[in-house]
Each structure stands twice: as structure tokens, then as C-alpha cells.
Amino acid sequence: ARLPAPCFQRNAPLRSPPRGRKGRGPAKGPEGRGIWMDINRRNFLKGALVTGAAAAAAVALPACSPAASSDASDAKSSSKGGETTGAKHTWEVAPEPIADIAETQDFDVVVVGAGLAGINATEAAARNGAKTVVIERNTTFSVRGVDVGHIGSKHHKSNGFDLDPRVAARFLHQASHQTTNYDLIYVWASRSGEVFDYIEDLGSKNGMSMVPALSGTAKYGNWSTLSDRWRVYPDAVSFVRGGETYDMRDDGQPVNVTLGELVYNSAVDNGAEFVFEARAEQLVGDAASGITGVVATTKDGKHVQYNAKKGVILATGDIGGNQEMVDAFCPISNRSDSNCYAPAGFNNGDGLLMGMWAGAAMSKSEAAPMIHQFTLDTLEFNLTSFIMSWLAVNANGERYGAEMPFEPMLTNARMNTPGNVAWSIFDSDYETYIMQQQPERYDRFTDGLDAVMEKWLGNGKLIKADTLDDLAKQLDIPADTFKATVERYNSMAEAGEDVDFDVPAQWLAPVKTAPFYATKNVCSTLTIPFGLHVNADSQVLTAEDEPIPGLFAIGNVQGDFFGKDYPVHCPGVSHGRCVTFGQLVGEACAKDTTI
């Protein structure tokens, strides 16, 4: 790969790299390895992560930060772009236009953000002949995760999966209680197949393969035949260069970095320019006259205006790093245990700010937090509720929701428990229930499990007891209530019907045989998709639903795609829409058309 591997080593000394060659990313450091240090998966899972401001340079997962404070006043005082006046939020108060422009550069397409959506838009625009530049605050592109969701590709059809796009769009639309834009969702559902055919072909020419998704979010077996509430389709894929079987590469990088490298390199080969360590500050123009460029502050502190003849594509990510926006649009995520996905100090809602200052409207649907049942230090333990369905109890010893590993259902319920704390309970027959729940992936979930359990018993993350009374005592929950909960749960498991929360019989795991175990139910905010109001062409709209000439939003700054919740009926759809809309919008801008 042309990009160096990022560093995850805690407190490692990081150097600011020399400014990269145009279109080639950061310059390499000693011995051609770049400024990063290598780390293997084992050390990564031990939590050896770079921390502090330097973590923003990591390509993939940064160190988890604790759940943020809900005090919005600090966020308002620190948010960029003007003082907050009275009860108004930052996005409601446009700053004065930047006047001291040191330099002006002309392009056809200007992309703001080099995440998965941004680099795909860049690649498509440049490949279709547009002079394209990317403005990115980080020192390189930023890609995370494992799964990428799509439907209708040759790959899926050859493997017997051919889902009607109307079905996929309906599931996603209904998950928002129909508050989102069905036509926008249908673009992903109906056109992602052709986009991924292109990506697969590009990958095959560069030593990369598309394989069934590797993470635990992707479900197999009979998940696609369950009731609508729990149905999950095998739409997600992963991109690999070797025989990867888990969500990390041998160099400690998330699997999706492989996809990022592929698209980034193709963008560079097609002439795209990347300006790293530059922050987009304001759009040039307004909703009435159209958007014709972006003003950015570069690494040396100068204000540079990047003019866009054909369009500006915002791909600035979610709002999870902006506390004022979290408090206003998604306060429930303040109760998660960490903010684990975007680099610290990034994903600050910059696209939402710039768009609204220029007259754009925010999404008509609510924020849709992606909160999953893990933290970075629990990834090595596959018995967590992120993967399996175990009896879950709150601080009162009571069951509080359906335990299905259907993100983010269980995390939503946990964040509304007394004291915001809960546990998963299982007994010594856990291997029987792993086989029952996950027969297609049993070996993966049990490989090395004994050693991990022994380790977790030693560090207190796994609690073991010979009796339910003792387990309740260790958890500091009422023993009588807890035992009654277990008894009721066991009786429903034996009857094969969960009359309380409707967990299917296959995922009920009785707690009968000593010794008994408990792990704390944890959860992390990955992203909080919430952005600008758009139409099905991903054109940014005003509050009156009028397109703003020259302005587009993709990725997590694209509003109206997710609403209220992040469903996993089609796993990987968040990354999948980044790739799909990135490619489609980038090509449309280059060709002066719409998608």
C-alpha cells in the first residue's frame, strides 16, 4: 500500500509529517515506513491505542474516549464559527465571511472530507475527467469498520442472494417510522449493486477480493427468515488481500482500510489532489446564488479559497465529536460508555455548520445513533452481547429488554436502565448455546475462548459464582428478584416462547448449570448520522425543499437516510451508502448530471 500503517500504540511519540506531495498523501518517514508505528492485533485488543490530540492522525479506530459530558455550554464556547447569542445554537449564528484570502485555486469538483464517502466521490469525479481536490483535516484519509453493505451485485447473485431493492428500502424506511426519504434510500438499494461491481473489478486488478462480511454484525443462517423485527439479510461484504477471517488485518488495521487504500490509490492515479491538514471553514456563495467553492485554513494558517466549477461535495462525517450537537440532537448517546469510532477532535459537524450558515436546512428526520454492544477492550471476548444472546438484567435484577444481538436494540435498552448499568448472565453450558445460536460460526466464536475467559476472570471483567445468590451478591443486585427473573426466563426458554420480549426460541439460553457467569453490558457510540436535508440526488436543500446549486452531501453528513435509530436489517449499509453515493455523486458532478 502507498499509505503508511497508522499507529495505535499508547503514548507513542508522533511527529507532524512534512506536507505530502500533491495527491500522494503524507510524506514517508524513516526507512520509508511513514510516521506510524506498527502494532499487531493482540496488542490492539489489549487497548494499546494512541491517545490525545495525536490520535486524530490515525486512519482507523482511535482510542475510545469516555462518554461525553452533557454540559452544552462548554461545547458552545468552544465550537468554531461565531459566538452563540442567547438561546441560539452555533449553527444558527453565521460567522462573518472570511476576507483575508491568501490564495485562490480553481477546480471542477471540491470534496470536503477524505473518509470513505469522500475518497469514493473523489475517485469517481477524477476518473470521469473532473479536476478534483480534497480538503481533509487529518494527515491522511480515514476509514474504519469491517462490513460494507449493498445489494444486487454480481457477487451476491452468484452466491444466491438477490434481494428486491424495494424490500431493503422498505425495511430501512420503516425503521425511521417513515420519517426519512424513501427515494433517497432506494437509490442505495437499487444502484449499489452496479457500484460494487465496479469496486470488485477494480479490486481484482489490484490483488483485492470481495468476501462475505467478517464481523459479528453480519448475520448468517436463518436470520433472513425471522420475523420483520429481527430479520437480517446477508448483504454485507468485506474486502481482503489475503485470508483474513476476522475484523482486523495482521497489521492491526480494521479490514475496511484495505478498501480505503484501493479507492484512494485509484483517485490519485486519476489525478486527484489531496490537501491534508487543512480545515474547511466556510462555503463560498449561498443558497440563493449557489455554492461555488470552499474557504479552508491550511496547515500554515493561510486562508485558501478552492473554487468549484461543477460542485462542492460535503463528506465531513457525523456529529459525534460536537458535544453541543450531541446534546441538542442525540442526548441518549451521552449514556454510552465511550465514543469509539472517529478520531478524537474530528467529526465535529463541520458540514452541517457550513451548510446551515449558507442557508441549507438540516435533516427532516431525527439523529440515528449507531451504538453497538462493545468497547475496544471487550472486542476479544466473543461472549459479549454484541455477538450472543444471554439473559440481561439491570441493577434491580430484572430483565429489561430483548437480548437479541441485533444492534442497537439492546444498547438502547441498557442506556435507559437504572444507574445505566446491566449484565449478561450465562451458565457453564455456554458452548451449547453458542452452537444453538451461531451454528455457522461456532468455531470462530469458541476458538481461544477458554484462555480469554481465564484472563477476564483474573482482571474482574468476567464474574463467576457457584450459586445465583453469590452471583447476585457480587453484582450487588437483589438476590430474590434476580432469582425470580432467572426462573421466569428459564421457564420461557423451556416452553420455547418468550412472552415478555419475543426473543426467538433459538436465542434463548437458560441459566441452570453452575458455575454461573456475568459480564457487564457495555456500549460505544460509533457514529451519529445527522446532517443536511437532501433529495434523492443527494443535492442539499433549503427548508423549502429547493436544491442549492452546486452543493451535495454524502456519508454521515447526508441527512434523511437514517432516522431515530440505526437498523441492521441490512448490515454495513452505513459504509455501503458512503461508497454508493460517493461514486454516484462524484460521477454526476463530473458529468454535469444527476444520479
N, C-alpha and C positions, 0 to 999 in steps of 0.2 A: 504494500500500500504506500501511497505517496505521502500520506499524513503520518506523523509520529503517533505512537500509542500514548494515550493520556495517563496521568499518574493518579493513583488512588492512595498513595502512602501518607499516613497521617503525619502532619507537621513537616513534610518534606520541603526543603528549600526550593522554591520555584523562582526562576528568573524570567523577567519580561523578555520575550524573544525580539530579535530585530524585526523590523517591519518586513513582512513577507513580500516576495515577488508578486507582481500583479497576477491575480488568477491562480497563484500556486500556494496560497496559504502561508503560514508562518515559516520563517527560515529554520533550517535544522540546526541543532546544537552540536556539541562534541560528538565525534565518531558517527555523525550522520543520524543520530537517534532522535533528534529534536530535543525539546526542553523537558520531555516527560521521562518518567522512570517506569520500568515495568513492574508488574505485580501479578502473581498467579491467583487463581480463583480461590484457593484455600485462604490466603491472606485477605483477599477481598471480603470473604464471608466472615472473617474474624472482625470486620469493621475497620480495617486499616484504610482509612479514607482521608484524603486531603481535606483540610478544614480552613476556615477563614476566607478572606477575600480571594486568595489564590485558587480556591475551589471553583471559581467561575470559569477557569480555563479548561476544566475537564470536559471532554467530549461527551461522556456518558453520565452515569449516575454519580452525583456528588454526595458528600456526607449528608445524612439526614439532619435536619435542624428540628429542634423541639417544636411542638405545636405553638403557634404564634400567640402573642397576647391579643386580646380583643379590644385593646385601647386604641381607638381610631385616631385619637388626637395626635399621637406620636407620628402615625403614618401620614397624616395630613401635613404636618410641619416639615416632614422630610421628603414628601413627594415632589417630583420635578414639575415644573411648568406653572409657576404662579402661586400666589398666596390663596388660601381658602378664605372666602369672605363670609362671615356669619355662618349660616347653616349650609352654605353651598359646598359641594364636593370639588375636588381638584379638577375633575373632568368637566365641570360646569363653568370654570373660570379660565378662559383662554389667555395665554400669556401674550405679551407684546411680540409682534413679529421680529425675528432676528434680523438685524440690519447690517451688521459688520461681516459681510460675506467676503472671505479672503480669496475664494476661487470658485469658478463655475465650470462644471463639466457636463457634456451633453451625451445622452444615451437614448436608446429606444425604450428600454424597459429598465426600471429601477425596482429591485426587490429589497425589502427591509426584513432581515432575519435569515440566518443560514441554518435553520432547523430542517427537519425532514420535508416540510412543506416548501420552505424557501428554496432549498437546493434543487428540488424537483421542478419548481417553476423556472428557476434559472436555467437548468439543463434543457428544458423544453423550449424556452424562449431563444436561447443561444443556438440550439440545434436547428431551429427554424429561421435562422438568419438575423435575429434581432441583436443589436449591440446592447449587451446586458451587464449590469453591475449589481452587486450585492453589498449591502451595508450591514455589518454584523458587529455587535458589541463585544463578542467573545474573541478569543485569539484564534479560533478555528470554528469549523461547523460543529453543531451539537445534535447528537442523535442518541436516543435512549430506547429501552424496551426490547422486546423479543418477537412479538406477533404483529403481522400486518394483514388486515382483513380485506377481502374482496370476493366477488362472485362473478361467474360467467367466463372465467379464463379457460384456455385450452388445458392447462394443468388440472384444474378442478374437473372439467368434463371428462378428461381421460382417466380420472380416478373415481368416476361415478357420482360426482357431486355437481348437480346442475339445478340450482335453486332459482325459482322465478323471482326476478328483481322486485316485483310488486309485493311479494311475501316479505322479503327482507326490509323493504321500505316501510311496510305497514307495521312491523314489529318495532322498528326504531321510532316511528311517528307516534305510535300508541304509548310508548314508554314515557313520552313527554306529556301524556294526556292530550295529545294533538295540539300542543302549543307551538310546535316547531313548523318548519316549512317542508311539507311533504315533497314538493317538486325538487327542492334542493337535495333532500335525502335520496330521491330517486335518481338524481344524476350519478351519485356514487354507486347506487345499486345497479344501474343499467349500463354504466360505462367503465366501471373499474376493471372489468374483465379485459377489455382491449388495452387499457393502460398496463396491466400486469403481464399481458402477453409481450408487450414491448420491453418491460423490465426484465422478464425472464430471458428474452432473446439477447438483450444487452449483457445480462449476467453470464449466459452461456459462452459468449465471446470473450469473457474476462475471467473464466475459471470459477464462476459462482453458480450455485444450484438453488432452486426453489423447492422446499420440502414442507411437509405438514408441520404446523406450528409446534414449537418445542416447550412452551410454558404451560403452567398449570391452569391458566385462564382458559385455554383452549380445551374443549371437552370432546370426548370420543364415545363410541359405543352407542347406547340408546338415548343419549341426551337429545338428539334431534327428533325423537318420537314422544318426548314428555309433553305434558300439558303446556299451553301457551305461557304460563307463568314461568316455567323453568326451562323451556326449550332453548337449546344452544346448537347452532349449526357449525359444521367443520369448515368454515370459510377462511380461517386464518392460516398463514404460511410464515415460514422463516427463511432467511437467506443465509447460506453457509458456503464456505470454501473447502471444508473438509468433512469430517464425520461428527460434527457437533451433535450432541444428544440432549444438552441442557441449555439453559438460557445464557450461559457465559461462554465466551471464547477462551482458548488457552491463555491468551494474554490478559485475561481479566476484564475484557470489554464485553458489554452486552451484545448479543448476536446482531441486533439491528445496525450496529456500527458498520458491519460488512455491507449492508445495503447503502448506508450513507457514503461510504468510500466509493462505491461503484458509481453512484449518481454524481457525486462531487467531481470525481475524475473525468467523467464524461462532460460535465459542464465546462471544466477547464479546457478539455480538448477541443470543445466547440467555441472557445474564445471568450467565455465569460470572465469577468473581472470580480475579484473578491476584495473588499476593503474591510479588514478586520480591525478590531479595537476602535470602532467608530460608532457613535450613538446617534441614531436618527432623532431629531428634536422636534421638527415641525414639517408639515406639508406645505408645499407651495401652491397657492390657489385656495379656492373654497368651493362649497357645494354648488353655488350658483354658477360660477365661471368654469369649474372643473379643476382637477388636480394635475399639475404639470411638473411636479418634482418634489424633492425632499431636501431639507437642510439638515446636515449632520455635523456633529462635533467630532473631529478626527483625533487620533492619538496625541498629536502635538498641540491640541487645544484650538485649532482653527475651525472656523465655520465654512464648510464647503457645500455648495448647492449642486445637487445632482439632478439635472433636468431630464424629464422622461417624455419623449415624443409620443409614445404609444400607451404608456400606462405605468402606474405605481402599484406594486403588489405588496400589501402588508402581510407578513408572515412572522409576526412578533411573539407568538406563543400565548399562553394563558395568563390569568391574573393572579396565580397562586403566590407570587412574590410581592404583591402590593397589598399591605395589610388594610389600608383604607377600603380597597375594593372588596377584599375578603369579608370585612365586617359589613359592608353595605349589601353585597350580593350573595354571599355564601357563608354566613356565620357558623353553620354547623361544622365546617371544616376546622374551626378553631379547637374542636374537641378531639381531633385526631392526634395520634402520638408524635407524628413527625411530618415534615414536608420534604419528601424524599426524592423528587424526580429532577426538577430543573436546578441548574447551578445556583448556588446562593447568590442573591443580588441580581438575579435575572428574572425574566418572565414577569415584569412589573406592570403589565397592561399598557405598554407604550403605544401600541397600535390603537387601542381603544381611546387613549388620551388624544393622540394626534388626529384621529378621525373625528372625534366629537368636537374638538376645537375648530375643525374645518367645516362643521355643520352636519356631520353624519349622525345617524341615530344608533343607539345601542340595540342589542338583540331584543326581539319581542318576547322571547322565551327566557325562563329563569336560568341561572347558572346551573351547570350539571357537574358536580364534583366527582372526580374519579378517585375514590378512596378504597384501597384494597387492604386485605387482611394480612399484612406483614409489615415488618420494619426490616432494615437491612441486616440487623443481627439475628433475625429469625429465618432468613432465607434457606439456611442449611437444614432446617428441621421440617421435613415434609408432612409431619403430623399436624401442623398448624391448620386452623380452619380455612386458611387460604386454599388448601388442597382437599381436605377431608371434611366430612360432616360428623361432628361429635356433639353430644349433648352440651348446650351452652347455658350457663347460669350467671345471674348477676350477683351483686353484693348482698341481696336478700336471699340468695339460694334458690331463686326462681328462674324458670325458663323465660326468655324474653323475646324470642322470635324464631323464625325458620332458620335452621343451621345449614342449609344448602350452600355449597361453595359456589355461589352464584353472585359474583361481585356486582355491586357493592351492598347487596341486601343485608348481610349480617353486620357489616360495619355500620350501616345506617342505624340499625337497631342498637348496636353497642354504644354508639355516641349519644343515645337517649336513655342510658341506664343510670340508676342511682350511683353517684360518685364516678360515673364514666369509667367503670371497671367491670370486667366479666372474665369468665374462664371457660375453656373447653374441657370436658370431662370424658375420659375413656378408661377402659379396663385392660386386663392383661391379654385379652383376646383381640387386641387391636389389629393383628395381621389378618385375622379372619375378615374383619370389616373393611380393611384396605382392599382385599381381594373382592369383596362383595361390591364395594363402591367403585373401584377403579380397576376392573379386571384387565383392561387393555394396557395399563401402565403399572401394574403391580410391581414388577421387578425394579422399575425406576424409583418408586417410592419407598421400597424396602432396602435397596442397596446401601449398605453402610449405616443403616438405621440404628442398630444396636450401639455402635460406637458413639453416634450423636446423642442418643438418649443418655448414655452413661456420662457424657460430657455435660449435658444440660442438667442432669441430677446433681452434678458437682457444683455447678455455678448457680443453682437455685432457680433456673428458668423452667425446669420441669419438677413438679412436686409429686411425690409418691407416698402412698399410705396403704396400710393393710386393712383399714376399715373406712367406711364412709364417714363415721364420726371423727376419726382422726384427720381425714382429708378436709372436712368442714372446719375443723379447728385450725389447721394450717392455713386455710384460705380466709379465716376469720369471717365465716358466714354462718347463719343459724343452722345448726345440725338438723333439727326436726323438719324445718321447711325444706332443706336440701334433700333429705332422705325421702320426703314425700314427693318431691319433684322427680327424683330418680325412679321411684316406684311407679309413678304415673307414666313417665316416659317409657319405662321397660314394658309396662302393660300394653301400651300402644304399639311398641315395636313388635311384641309377640302377636298382637292382633293384625299387624300389617297395615294399620291405618292411624295416621297422626291427625286426630280430630281437632287439635289445637292450632297447629300451624301448617298442616298439609305438606309436610316433608314426605316425598315418596318412600315407599317401604324399603327400597334398595339402599337408601341412605340413612336409615335408622340403625343406630349402633347401641344396643343395650349395655348398661353398666351393671354387671353382675359378678364378675370373677376377679377376686383380689389377686395381686395388688391393683390399686386404683391410681390413676394419674390425672394431673391437671396442668394446663398451660394457660397463661394469661392471653386473652384475646386482644391483640394489638391491631392497629390500623394506621396507614400512612396516606396522606394526601399526595397523589401523583400529579394530577393537573386539575385545574378548574376551568374547563372550557366556558368562556363567556366573552362575546366580542361584539362586533359591529353588525348591524342589521344588513342583510344581503338578500339578493334574489337568487334564482336558480342558476344564473350565470356567475355567481359569486361577486357581482358588482355591489359595491357599498351603496346603501340607500339613505335618503333623508327620512325624517319622521313621517313625511307624506308619501313615502314609498317610491320616491323618484330616484333613479340612478344618478350617482355623482360621476360625471365624465372623468375617465382616467384613473379611477380608484377601485381596487379589488382587495378582498380579504380572504385568506386561506388559512388552513390549520386551525389552531385553537383560538385565533382572533376572529375567525369566521363565526358569526352568530347564527342562531336559528336552526342549527343542525341537531344539537343536543339540548334538552331542556329538562330541568328538575332533577334528573338522575342520569348516570352513565350506564346503560344496559349492556349486557354481554350476550344477547341473543346471537349477535354476530361478533365474536371476539376479534380484537385488533382493528375494529372499524375506525378508531381514532387515528391510528397511524395510516390506515388504509385511505381515509379521506385526505390526509396530508399528501400522500403520493398521487392519488387520483386528481384532486383539484389542483395540486401543484402542476402536474403535467398538462391538464386541460386548460387551465387559465394561462399558463406560460405560453402554450402554443397559440391560444386565441389572441393574446396580446401581440405576439409576433406577427400574426397574420391579419390583424385589424378585424377580427370577427368575434363571435361569442361562442360559448361552449354549448 
